[in-house]
Amino acid sequence: MASKNSPSNTIFSNTKSKSKKLSNQFNLFINSKSKTENPNNKIVLFSTFLLLVLGVYFLSVFYGDFEQFNADKMSTTIGYSFIIIATTLIVFKALFFIYKAYNYFKYKPIASVSDNELPTVTVIVPAYNEGKQVYDTLVSLDNSNYPKQKLQIISIDDGSKDDTWDWMLDAKKILGDRLEIYQQPENQGKRHALYRGFNLGTGDIYVTVDSDSIVTEDTLRNLVSPFIKDENCGAVAGNIRVLNNKKEMLPKMLDVSFVLSFEFVRSAESNLNSVLCTPGALAAYRSTAVHNCLPEWINQTFMGKPSDIGEDRAMTNMILKQGKHVLFQKNAVAFTNVPEQYMGLYKMFIRWGRSNVRENLEMAKYVFTNFRAKGKSGTRILFISQFLKIVMSYPLLISMLFFVLVHPLLFLGSTLVSILVISTFSVIFFTSQYKTTQGFWAYSYSILFTFALFWITPYAIATASRRGWLTRELVETK
């Protein structure tokens, strides 16, 4: 590890080779075939397909019971009502999928404008217990092919307990005046670190990048170009891929999930000018739109408690409320680290779930008002779909548990067949985009989510007022 006392010339001599190595890694990542370096990954994939085959077998064996089960439910008022509601929801989801697909096919990312047209940009990188990764993040930003005279990079150490500040000092030695670094007196949370950056920034556009994210050289210019093409654009979401997806199975699953979430879902939302969440890993905001809501954002509370999570979704919500467009740029890519263990994964999802509950409640306050001159119907449809997930969370959980108790094998069969049918779209979509077999991890991810993470949304609803980031604390060593 390079210490803060390392000679500047030594660090400088290693920078070009590190940058070249990083560039080569990106090329390998983009062009590589999906590999499963960890032997356990092959076991998991084999088990996934075995389960799916077992599911088809169970459903075929117990299909008569399935028909009888439905007939019995139709004979009672409660059962009949359940069938009607379930059928209505399925029809809505099918129509909503077609609606998203239509908007996806109409979406096109905006090409980069010329250097002369590019706006001045302030990139803000908050960091907490990030270690060396923050150094790599800052170097990747400086390697961008963005006009240096128009680029300001600010990094803020939010009271880290590890050597994050040392690595920021190392980056400062390399980047010089192109990088400004600051240290919070104590850990106050990501929102407060960003708030400080927003107040220090001088650019027309603010770009936020997580300290565990790496950008490609044309990411920044592609990310901010929509602000030039659309004067009503208030925010832009970047395209997030997984950086640490070469070995462990969870990152491989999440990478496939991210591609669907960003390149399909957000593409469709972007065509409606209504991306619902700009990710913390990579997002851009018009500075005037930020300052219009900055006091409300930094002082946001939920059930009387200060909000210390969901700062990205909250900012997006407040900019949408201003009537601004929120877009997605598929060609602005950042690679970010994700949890490799189940505990880290469910904590991340709980944080996202709580934020989703809070911001959907906030969105409900304005989405049916005249918040925008035109194009409100698409935003409202997106909101209804999001809100239905919350409203139906407990009824679906109860019906699932009832189904398990009444006929566990039939439940297993029908659920696995549903996963096979629905996840096949994710597999086809990923494969068509990147021409690798990694898309098959969509099946494993769906099984994991259905059987091991189904409790996240109900739990997030019940604990929506709780504070805490849940991750990024140092692991205690004995």
LINWO-V972384 format. One record per backbone hydrogen bond with DSSP energy under -0.5 kcal/mol. NH is the residue of the N-H (numbers start at 0). CO is the residue of the C=O. E is the energy in kcal/mol with one decimal. If there is no record, write none. Layout:
NH_CO_E, NH_CO_E
//
This chain:
5_2_-1.6, 10_6_-1.8, 11_7_-2.7, 12_8_-2.1, 13_9_-1.1, 14_10_-1.0, 14_11_-0.6, 15_11_-0.8, 17_13_-2.3, 18_14_-2.9, 19_15_-2.6, 20_16_-2.5, 21_17_-2.5, 22_18_-2.4, 23_19_-2.4, 24_20_-2.1, 25_21_-1.9, 26_22_-2.1, 27_23_-2.5, 28_24_-2.5, 29_25_-2.8, 30_26_-2.2, 31_27_-1.5, 36_34_-0.6, 36_245_-0.8, 37_246_-0.7, 38_36_-0.5, 40_37_-1.9, 41_37_-0.7, 41_38_-0.6, 42_38_-1.2, 43_39_-2.4, 44_40_-2.6, 45_41_-2.4, 46_42_-2.7, 47_43_-2.3, 48_44_-2.0, 49_45_-2.1, 50_46_-2.5, 51_47_-2.2, 52_48_-2.2, 53_49_-2.3, 54_50_-2.6, 55_51_-2.1, 56_52_-2.2, 57_53_-2.9, 58_54_-2.3, 59_55_-2.0, 60_56_-2.4, 61_57_-2.7, 62_59_-0.6, 65_61_-1.9, 66_62_-2.2, 67_63_-2.3, 68_64_-2.7, 69_65_-2.1, 70_66_-2.2, 71_67_-2.7, 72_68_-1.8, 73_69_-2.2, 74_70_-0.9, 74_71_-0.5, 75_72_-1.3, 79_75_-2.9, 80_76_-2.4, 81_77_-2.3, 82_78_-2.3, 83_79_-2.2, 84_80_-2.6, 85_81_-2.9, 86_82_-2.7, 87_83_-2.4, 88_84_-2.5, 89_85_-2.3, 90_86_-2.5, 91_87_-2.5, 92_88_-2.8, 93_89_-2.3, 94_90_-2.6, 95_91_-2.8, 96_92_-2.2, 97_93_-2.0, 98_94_-2.2, 99_95_-2.6, 100_96_-2.8, 101_97_-2.5, 102_98_-1.9, 103_99_-2.5, 104_100_-2.2, 105_101_-0.9, 106_102_-0.9, 106_103_-0.8, 117_113_-1.6, 120_149_-3.3, 121_204_-2.7, 122_120_-0.5, 122_151_-3.5, 123_121_-0.5, 123_206_-3.4, 124_122_-0.5, 124_153_-2.9, 125_123_-0.6, 126_155_-2.7, 132_129_-1.1, 133_130_-1.1, 134_131_-1.0, 135_131_-1.5, 136_132_-2.3, 137_133_-2.4, 138_134_-2.4, 139_135_-2.2, 140_136_-1.8, 141_137_-2.0, 142_138_-1.6, 143_140_-1.4, 144_216_-2.8, 149_146_-1.9, 150_147_-1.4, 151_120_-2.6, 152_177_-1.0, 153_122_-3.4, 153_151_-0.5, 154_179_-2.8, 155_124_-1.9, 156_181_-2.9, 157_126_-3.2, 157_155_-0.7, 158_156_-1.5, 166_162_-1.8, 167_163_-1.9, 168_164_-2.2, 169_165_-2.0, 170_166_-2.2, 171_167_-2.1, 172_168_-1.9, 173_169_-1.4, 174_170_-3.1, 175_171_-2.5, 177_174_-1.8, 178_175_-1.7, 179_152_-2.7, 181_154_-2.2, 183_156_-3.2, 192_188_-1.6, 193_189_-2.6, 194_190_-2.2, 195_191_-2.0, 196_192_-1.9, 197_193_-3.0, 198_194_-1.8, 199_195_-1.4, 200_196_-2.1, 203_119_-1.0, 204_119_-1.9, 205_284_-3.1, 206_121_-3.0, 207_282_-2.5, 208_123_-2.2, 209_280_-0.7, 210_125_-0.7, 212_209_-1.5, 213_334_-2.7, 215_332_-1.2, 218_215_-1.5, 221_217_-1.9, 222_218_-2.5, 223_219_-1.9, 224_220_-1.0, 226_223_-1.3, 227_223_-0.5, 227_224_-1.4, 228_224_-1.6, 229_225_-2.5, 230_228_-0.5, 232_229_-1.9, 233_324_-3.1, 234_324_-1.5, 235_283_-2.6, 236_326_-3.1, 237_281_-2.2, 238_331_-3.5, 239_237_-0.6, 240_333_-2.6, 242_335_-2.9, 244_242_-0.8, 251_247_-1.1, 252_248_-2.5, 253_249_-2.8, 254_250_-2.2, 255_251_-1.5, 256_252_-2.1, 257_253_-3.2, 258_254_-2.0, 259_255_-1.6, 260_256_-2.6, 261_257_-3.1, 262_258_-1.7, 263_258_-0.6, 263_259_-1.1, 264_259_-2.3, 265_260_-1.3, 266_261_-0.9, 267_263_-1.9, 268_264_-2.4, 269_265_-2.6, 270_266_-1.7, 271_267_-0.7, 271_268_-0.9, 272_269_-2.0, 273_268_-2.5, 274_325_-2.1, 277_311_-0.5, 278_276_-0.6, 281_278_-1.0, 282_207_-1.8, 283_235_-2.5, 284_205_-3.0, 285_233_-2.4, 286_203_-2.6, 289_285_-2.0, 290_286_-2.5, 291_287_-1.4, 292_288_-0.8, 292_289_-1.1, 293_289_-1.0, 296_292_-2.7, 297_293_-2.6, 298_294_-1.4, 299_296_-1.0, 301_304_-2.8, 304_301_-1.6, 306_299_-2.7, 307_305_-0.6, 313_309_-2.4, 314_310_-2.0, 315_311_-2.2, 316_312_-2.5, 317_313_-2.4, 318_314_-1.8, 319_315_-2.6, 320_316_-2.2, 321_317_-0.7, 322_319_-2.1, 323_318_-1.5, 324_231_-2.5, 325_272_-1.5, 326_234_-2.3, 328_236_-2.4, 329_327_-0.6, 331_328_-1.5, 332_330_-0.7, 333_238_-2.4, 334_213_-3.1, 335_240_-2.7, 335_333_-0.5, 336_211_-1.3, 344_340_-2.0, 345_341_-2.7, 346_342_-1.8, 347_343_-1.9, 348_344_-2.2, 349_345_-2.2, 350_346_-2.1, 351_347_-2.3, 352_348_-2.9, 353_349_-2.7, 354_350_-2.0, 355_351_-2.4, 356_352_-2.1, 357_353_-2.3, 358_354_-2.7, 359_355_-1.8, 360_356_-1.6, 361_357_-1.8, 362_358_-2.5, 363_359_-1.7, 364_360_-0.5, 364_361_-1.1, 365_362_-1.3, 366_362_-2.5, 368_365_-2.3, 370_368_-1.6, 378_374_-0.6, 379_375_-2.1, 380_376_-2.2, 381_377_-2.2, 382_378_-2.2, 383_379_-2.6, 384_380_-2.1, 385_381_-2.0, 386_382_-3.2, 387_383_-2.3, 388_384_-1.2, 389_385_-1.0, 390_386_-2.6, 391_387_-2.8, 392_389_-1.0, 395_391_-2.3, 396_392_-1.9, 397_393_-2.7, 398_394_-2.4, 399_395_-2.2, 400_396_-2.3, 401_397_-2.2, 402_398_-2.3, 403_399_-2.3, 404_400_-2.0, 405_401_-2.3, 406_402_-2.6, 410_406_-2.4, 411_407_-2.6, 412_408_-2.5, 413_409_-2.7, 414_410_-2.4, 415_411_-2.3, 416_412_-2.2, 417_413_-2.0, 418_414_-2.2, 419_415_-2.3, 420_416_-2.3, 421_417_-2.8, 422_418_-2.6, 423_419_-0.9, 424_420_-0.5, 424_421_-1.1, 425_421_-0.7, 426_422_-2.3, 427_423_-2.6, 428_424_-2.9, 429_425_-2.7, 430_426_-2.5, 431_427_-2.4, 432_428_-1.6, 433_429_-2.6, 434_430_-2.4, 438_435_-0.6, 439_436_-1.9, 440_437_-2.1, 441_438_-2.2, 442_439_-1.3, 443_439_-0.8, 444_440_-2.8, 445_441_-2.2, 446_442_-2.0, 447_443_-2.6, 448_444_-3.0, 449_445_-2.5, 450_446_-2.3, 451_447_-2.6, 452_447_-0.7, 452_448_-1.1, 455_452_-1.7, 457_453_-0.5, 458_454_-2.2, 459_455_-3.1, 460_456_-2.4, 461_457_-2.0, 462_458_-1.7, 463_460_-1.1, 465_462_-2.0
//
